[in-house]
């Protein structure tokens, strides 16, 4: 997995986010169709869908 883009890191820090775990931020900001070479295809790296599912479950439990 590549390092977080410096411009993205700067923007996140300007918004008040602590960037201590770059891998988590990359996963949270990566769309499932991104394959790392500029095209759309199936990808083996992590994307935000797992985190989205977890967040939906947490919200569902808190509302229930």
Secondary structure, 3 states (H helix, E strand, C coil): CCCCCHHHHHHHHHCCCCCCCHHHHHHHHCCCCECCCCCECCCCCCCCHHHHHHHHHHHHHHHC
